[in-house]
């Protein structure tokens, strides 16, 4: 796995600008998919699937500061465009009135769809510059991250729907047993049988 990761890192395109001699000229996405299988109580194999996305986004750029020209300028435009689309997706996910999320507006957001609004837990680390010269970019990045942290996901285990139902039933049985144990002191006797208290739900 690390060999594949290192190969991708070596092949990642970098270039020199007035702000960074080794500026990333593309985003980087490394995906690890893991499948696990175990034999259930029914004697059959049950599979669970997990996916880890490790993403390094190229930084947003201002041409007036980078002094980028030619290919470097075109790359900067593409980087900013994809980051802008990501911002629109994040804004859509945090707007309760929004009915459409534009995942397909860029390759980046399409690949990150599962990591943004899907069945996932996501951590975003925002890199900012302390210099007052970069104050505008710093504030923009902080606003970006502030919107992202408002995304509310409800991750669950990726498994067969039948397995999910069985697991939910098992959790419900365990919960009901726990509630019954709290009332185990007051037992009733009907026709020679000891019966614990019944809980009725409507």
C-alpha positions as CSV (number, residue, x, y, z in Angstrom):
1,X,0.0,0.0,0.0
2,X,2.8,2.4,0.9
3,X,4.5,1.6,-2.4
4,X,1.4,2.7,-4.3
5,X,1.2,5.8,-2.1
6,X,4.8,6.8,-2.7
7,X,4.5,6.2,-6.5
8,X,1.5,8.6,-6.5
9,X,3.4,11.2,-4.5
10,X,6.4,11.0,-6.8
11,X,4.2,11.5,-9.9
12,X,2.3,14.4,-8.4
13,X,2.8,17.5,-10.5
14,X,4.5,20.4,-8.8
15,X,5.7,23.8,-10.2
16,X,7.4,27.0,-9.1
17,X,5.6,30.2,-8.5
18,X,6.6,33.5,-6.8
19,X,5.0,32.2,-3.5
20,X,6.2,28.6,-3.5
21,X,9.1,26.9,-5.3
22,X,7.4,23.5,-4.9
23,X,3.8,24.4,-5.4
24,X,1.3,21.5,-5.8
25,X,-0.3,21.9,-9.2
26,X,-3.0,19.3,-8.5
27,X,-5.1,17.8,-5.8
28,X,-4.1,14.4,-4.4
29,X,-6.6,11.6,-3.5
30,X,-5.5,8.3,-2.0
31,X,-8.3,5.7,-1.4
32,X,-8.0,2.6,0.6
33,X,-10.9,0.1,0.5
34,X,-11.1,-2.7,3.1
35,X,-13.5,-5.7,3.1
36,X,-13.9,-8.0,6.0
37,X,-15.7,-11.3,6.1
38,X,-16.9,-13.3,9.1
39,X,-19.1,-16.3,9.6
40,X,-22.4,-15.4,11.3
41,X,-24.7,-17.4,13.5
42,X,-26.4,-18.8,10.4
43,X,-23.1,-20.4,9.3
44,X,-22.9,-18.0,6.3
45,X,-20.3,-15.5,5.4
46,X,-21.2,-11.8,6.1
47,X,-19.2,-9.0,4.5
48,X,-18.5,-5.5,5.7
49,X,-16.9,-2.8,3.6
50,X,-15.0,0.3,4.7
51,X,-13.3,3.0,2.7
52,X,-10.7,5.6,3.7
53,X,-10.1,8.7,1.6
54,X,-6.9,10.6,2.3
55,X,-7.0,13.9,0.4
56,X,-4.5,16.7,0.0
57,X,-6.0,19.7,-1.7
58,X,-3.9,22.2,-3.6
59,X,-4.1,25.7,-2.1
60,X,-6.2,28.4,-3.6
61,X,-4.2,31.0,-5.5
62,X,-4.3,34.6,-6.5
63,X,-2.5,35.3,-9.8
64,X,-1.5,38.7,-8.5
65,X,0.6,37.1,-5.8
66,X,1.9,34.0,-7.6
67,X,2.7,35.8,-10.8
68,X,1.8,32.6,-12.5
69,X,1.9,32.6,-16.3
70,X,1.2,30.1,-19.1
71,X,0.6,26.6,-17.8
72,X,1.1,27.6,-14.2
73,X,-1.7,30.2,-14.6
74,X,-4.0,27.6,-16.3
75,X,-3.3,25.1,-13.4
76,X,-4.2,27.8,-10.9
77,X,-7.5,28.5,-12.6
78,X,-8.4,24.8,-12.6
79,X,-7.4,24.5,-8.9
80,X,-9.5,27.5,-7.9
81,X,-12.4,26.3,-10.0
82,X,-12.5,22.9,-8.3
83,X,-12.1,24.4,-4.8
84,X,-15.0,26.8,-5.6
85,X,-17.2,23.8,-6.6
86,X,-16.2,22.1,-3.4
87,X,-17.3,25.2,-1.5
88,X,-20.7,25.1,-3.3
89,X,-21.2,21.5,-2.4
90,X,-20.4,22.2,1.3
91,X,-22.8,25.2,1.3
92,X,-25.5,23.0,-0.2
93,X,-25.0,20.3,2.4
94,X,-25.3,22.8,5.2
95,X,-28.4,24.5,3.8
96,X,-31.5,22.8,5.1
97,X,-33.6,24.3,2.3
98,X,-31.3,22.9,-0.4
99,X,-32.7,20.0,-2.5
100,X,-29.8,19.5,-4.8
101,X,-26.0,19.0,-4.2
102,X,-23.8,19.7,-7.2
103,X,-21.4,16.7,-6.7
104,X,-21.0,16.2,-10.5
105,X,-19.8,19.7,-11.2
106,X,-16.2,18.7,-10.8
107,X,-14.2,15.5,-10.7
108,X,-13.0,16.4,-7.2
109,X,-16.4,16.6,-5.7
110,X,-17.6,13.5,-7.5
111,X,-14.8,11.5,-6.1
112,X,-15.3,13.0,-2.6
113,X,-19.1,12.5,-2.6
114,X,-18.9,9.7,-0.1
115,X,-16.6,11.7,2.2
116,X,-18.8,14.8,2.3
117,X,-22.5,14.0,2.5
118,X,-22.5,10.2,2.6
119,X,-22.1,7.5,5.1
120,X,-18.9,8.7,6.6
121,X,-16.9,10.4,9.3
122,X,-14.8,13.3,7.9
123,X,-11.9,15.3,9.4
124,X,-10.8,18.5,7.6
125,X,-7.5,20.2,8.5
126,X,-7.3,23.8,7.2
127,X,-3.8,25.3,6.6
128,X,-3.5,29.0,7.0
129,X,-0.6,31.6,6.9
130,X,0.1,33.8,10.0
131,X,1.5,36.7,7.9
132,X,-0.7,39.8,7.6
133,X,0.2,39.7,3.9
134,X,-2.1,36.7,3.6
135,X,-4.9,37.9,5.8
136,X,-7.6,37.7,3.1
137,X,-6.6,34.2,2.2
138,X,-6.5,33.2,5.9
139,X,-10.0,34.6,6.5
140,X,-11.4,32.9,3.4
141,X,-9.9,29.5,4.5
142,X,-11.4,29.9,8.0
143,X,-14.8,30.6,6.6
144,X,-14.4,27.6,4.3
145,X,-13.6,25.3,7.2
146,X,-16.4,26.8,9.4
147,X,-19.0,25.9,6.8
148,X,-17.6,22.4,6.4
149,X,-17.8,21.6,10.1
150,X,-21.5,22.3,10.0
151,X,-22.1,19.2,7.8
152,X,-24.1,16.6,9.7
153,X,-23.6,13.0,8.7
154,X,-25.0,9.9,10.3
155,X,-22.5,7.1,9.5
156,X,-23.6,3.5,9.8
157,X,-22.0,0.1,9.1
158,X,-21.8,-0.9,5.4
159,X,-23.3,-4.4,5.4
160,X,-26.0,-6.5,3.9
161,X,-29.5,-5.0,4.6
162,X,-30.5,-8.4,6.2
163,X,-27.5,-8.3,8.5
164,X,-28.4,-4.7,9.4
165,X,-31.9,-5.8,10.4
166,X,-30.7,-8.7,12.4
167,X,-28.2,-6.5,14.3
168,X,-30.9,-3.9,15.0
169,X,-33.2,-6.7,16.4
170,X,-30.4,-8.0,18.5
171,X,-29.8,-4.4,19.9
172,X,-33.5,-4.0,20.6
173,X,-33.6,-7.4,22.4
174,X,-30.6,-6.4,24.5
175,X,-32.2,-3.0,25.4
176,X,-35.5,-4.7,26.4
177,X,-33.7,-7.2,28.5
178,X,-31.9,-4.4,30.3
179,X,-35.1,-2.6,31.0
180,X,-36.7,-5.8,32.3
181,X,-33.8,-6.4,34.7
182,X,-34.5,-3.0,36.3
183,X,-37.9,-4.3,37.3
184,X,-36.8,-7.9,38.2
185,X,-37.7,-7.4,41.9
186,X,-41.4,-7.5,41.5
187,X,-42.3,-10.9,40.1
188,X,-45.8,-12.2,39.7
189,X,-47.0,-15.8,39.7
190,X,-49.6,-17.1,37.2
191,X,-50.6,-20.8,37.4
192,X,-47.4,-21.9,38.9
193,X,-45.2,-19.8,36.5
194,X,-43.1,-16.9,37.6
195,X,-43.5,-14.0,35.3
196,X,-41.6,-10.8,35.3
197,X,-43.4,-7.5,34.7
198,X,-44.5,-6.7,31.1
199,X,-43.7,-3.4,29.4
200,X,-46.3,-2.3,26.9
201,X,-45.4,0.1,24.1
202,X,-47.9,2.0,22.0
